Amino acid sequence: MNFIEKIGLELLGNNEVSNIIIILLQIFAIVLPLLISVAYLTLAERRVIGLMQLRKGPNVVGPFGLFQPFADALKLMSKETIIPTDANKFLFMLAPMITFILALIAWAVIPFGEGSVLADINVGILYLFAVSSLAVYGIIIAGWASNSKYAFLGALRSAAQMVSYEVSIGLIIISVLLCVGSLNLTDIVNAQKTIWFAIPLLPMFIMFFVSTLAETNRAPFDLPEGESELVAGYFVEYSSMSFALFFLGEYANMILMSALTVTLFLGGWLPPFDIYPLNIIPDFIWFVLKVMFILFIFLWVRATTPRYRYDQLMRLGWKIFLPFSLGWVVLTAAFLVFFDIVPKNL
């Protein structure tokens, strides 16, 4: 981001118009790689699951199947957009847009490297939490506007699931914030120069990852789109580009949650050890590698675990994760006070 800003200021000078152009270029520099990543994540998912099931996966379109995502995109674009006769047309078309836009705007505060962040605000983590909470609206609107029992039931399940796990995600984030003393994501990464938080807060790291699986409606918590009883869940009535927007939103959320996990627990752009061969690798590369590792675990879990029953899912969220994460917040605070290592900002 600094690189784009420097070039923009040299070429355009320092005025309001140039500042707007620089911000637009920075947004473009985030959105374009993100959309390409989403496209290839769909291919990676099919390939990884295929290989885990001892088959090849898509490998026909282009070399090694690399053009498969573009073939899928063209197929979806060429389809007709069908709106059910009983649907609320405006809300029906608005819902996928909400889901997709929210999946993109959350990236404004994610730091990709030292100083490489679009908006380095002091309440970055609150902004992310708020945006991820708003994602529920897109799903509820989609289920209600479709005027279909299957879609509505899928939307209700999804909303209940996301709200349930957001509570434990919030408490887990609090235990990280107690160790940092700041809501700024760059500060959270810099606080991990000595040790990544995944080591002292290991139970929270595991719980956070499981909660992100539930938050993004991924297996084994993909109840809202349970094929056996709800067909495709809340987007059962969607087709063409409106379906593609839901699809893009879901995968963009996966990448976002992986980036958040990396930022909070795996040291963001920092190398594992601050030693010679590792610390010459650009920080952006470390960030991308860590995100890819978390995404691989997302796919691995999908390929190997059966779907949870709905009552088991709710029990895990409310009766296990919530009390445990609340207890851990108290334990973390007590530990910091007892050893007199409370961050100076608190």
Secondary structure in CASP SS format (residue, H / E / C, confidence):
PFRMAT SS
TARGET T0000
AUTHOR 0000-0000-0000
METHOD secondary structure of the structure
MODEL  1
M C 1.00
N H 1.00
F H 1.00
I H 1.00
E H 1.00
K H 1.00
I H 1.00
G H 1.00
L H 1.00
E H 1.00
L H 1.00
L H 1.00
G C 1.00
N C 1.00
N C 1.00
E H 1.00
V H 1.00
S H 1.00
N H 1.00
I H 1.00
I H 1.00
I H 1.00
I H 1.00
L H 1.00
L H 1.00
Q H 1.00
I H 1.00
F H 1.00
A H 1.00
I H 1.00
V H 1.00
L H 1.00
P H 1.00
L H 1.00
L H 1.00
I H 1.00
S H 1.00
V H 1.00
A H 1.00
Y H 1.00
L H 1.00
T H 1.00
L H 1.00
A H 1.00
E H 1.00
R H 1.00
R H 1.00
V H 1.00
I H 1.00
G H 1.00
L H 1.00
M H 1.00
Q C 1.00
L C 1.00
R C 1.00
K C 1.00
G C 1.00
P C 1.00
N C 1.00
V C 1.00
V C 1.00
G C 1.00
P H 1.00
F H 1.00
G H 1.00
L C 1.00
F C 1.00
Q H 1.00
P H 1.00
F H 1.00
A H 1.00
D H 1.00
A H 1.00
L H 1.00
K H 1.00
L H 1.00
M H 1.00
S H 1.00
K C 1.00
E C 1.00
T C 1.00
I C 1.00
I C 1.00
P C 1.00
T C 1.00
D C 1.00
A C 1.00
N C 1.00
K H 1.00
F H 1.00
L H 1.00
F H 1.00
M H 1.00
L H 1.00
A H 1.00
P H 1.00
M H 1.00
I H 1.00
T H 1.00
F H 1.00
I H 1.00
L H 1.00
A H 1.00
L H 1.00
I H 1.00
A H 1.00
W H 1.00
A H 1.00
V H 1.00
I C 1.00
P C 1.00
F C 1.00
G E 1.00
E C 1.00
G C 1.00
S E 1.00
V C 1.00
L C 1.00
A C 1.00
D C 1.00
I C 1.00
N C 1.00
V C 1.00
G H 1.00
I H 1.00
L H 1.00
Y H 1.00
L H 1.00
F H 1.00
A H 1.00
V H 1.00
S H 1.00
S H 1.00
L H 1.00
A H 1.00
V H 1.00
Y H 1.00
G H 1.00
I H 1.00
I H 1.00
I H 1.00
A H 1.00
G H 1.00
W H 1.00
A H 1.00
S C 1.00
N C 1.00
S C 1.00
K H 1.00
Y H 1.00
A H 1.00
F H 1.00
L H 1.00
G H 1.00
A H 1.00
L H 1.00
R H 1.00
S H 1.00
A H 1.00
A H 1.00
Q H 1.00
M H 1.00
V H 1.00
S H 1.00
Y H 1.00
E H 1.00
V H 1.00
S H 1.00
I H 1.00
G H 1.00
L H 1.00
I H 1.00
I H 1.00
I H 1.00
S H 1.00
V H 1.00
L H 1.00
L H 1.00
C H 1.00
V H 1.00
G C 1.00
S C 1.00
L C 1.00
N C 1.00
L H 1.00
T H 1.00
D H 1.00
I H 1.00
V H 1.00
N H 1.00
A C 1.00
Q C 1.00
K C 1.00
T C 1.00
I C 1.00
W C 1.00
F C 1.00
A C 1.00
I C 1.00
P C 1.00
L C 1.00
L H 1.00
P H 1.00
M H 1.00
F H 1.00
I H 1.00
M H 1.00
F H 1.00
F H 1.00
V H 1.00
S H 1.00
T H 1.00
L H 1.00
A H 1.00
E H 1.00
T C 1.00
N C 1.00
R C 1.00
A C 1.00
P C 1.00
F C 1.00
D C 1.00
L H 1.00
P H 1.00
E H 1.00
G C 1.00
E H 1.00
S H 1.00
E H 1.00
L H 1.00
V C 1.00
A C 1.00
G H 1.00
Y H 1.00
F H 1.00
V C 1.00
E C 1.00
Y C 1.00
S C 1.00
S H 1.00
M H 1.00
S H 1.00
F H 1.00
A H 1.00
L H 1.00
F H 1.00
F H 1.00
L H 1.00
G H 1.00
E H 1.00
Y H 1.00
A H 1.00
N H 1.00
M H 1.00
I H 1.00
L H 1.00
M H 1.00
S H 1.00
A H 1.00
L H 1.00
T H 1.00
V H 1.00
T H 1.00
L H 1.00
F H 1.00
L C 1.00
G C 1.00
G C 1.00
W C 1.00
L C 1.00
P C 1.00
P C 1.00
F C 1.00
D C 1.00
I C 1.00
Y H 1.00
P H 1.00
L H 1.00
N H 1.00
I C 1.00
I C 1.00
P C 1.00
D H 1.00
F H 1.00
I H 1.00
W H 1.00
F H 1.00
V H 1.00
L H 1.00
K H 1.00
V H 1.00
M H 1.00
F H 1.00
I H 1.00
L H 1.00
F H 1.00
I H 1.00
F H 1.00
L H 1.00
W H 1.00
V H 1.00
R H 1.00
A H 1.00
T H 1.00
T C 1.00
P C 1.00
R C 1.00
Y C 1.00
R C 1.00
Y H 1.00
D H 1.00
Q H 1.00
L H 1.00
M H 1.00
R H 1.00
L H 1.00
G H 1.00
W H 1.00
K H 1.00
I H 1.00
F H 1.00
L H 1.00
P H 1.00
F H 1.00
S H 1.00
L H 1.00
G H 1.00
W H 1.00
V H 1.00
V H 1.00
L H 1.00
T H 1.00
A H 1.00
A H 1.00
F H 1.00
L H 1.00
V H 1.00
F H 1.00
F C 1.00
D C 1.00
I C 1.00
V C 1.00
P C 1.00
K C 1.00
N C 1.00
L C 1.00
END
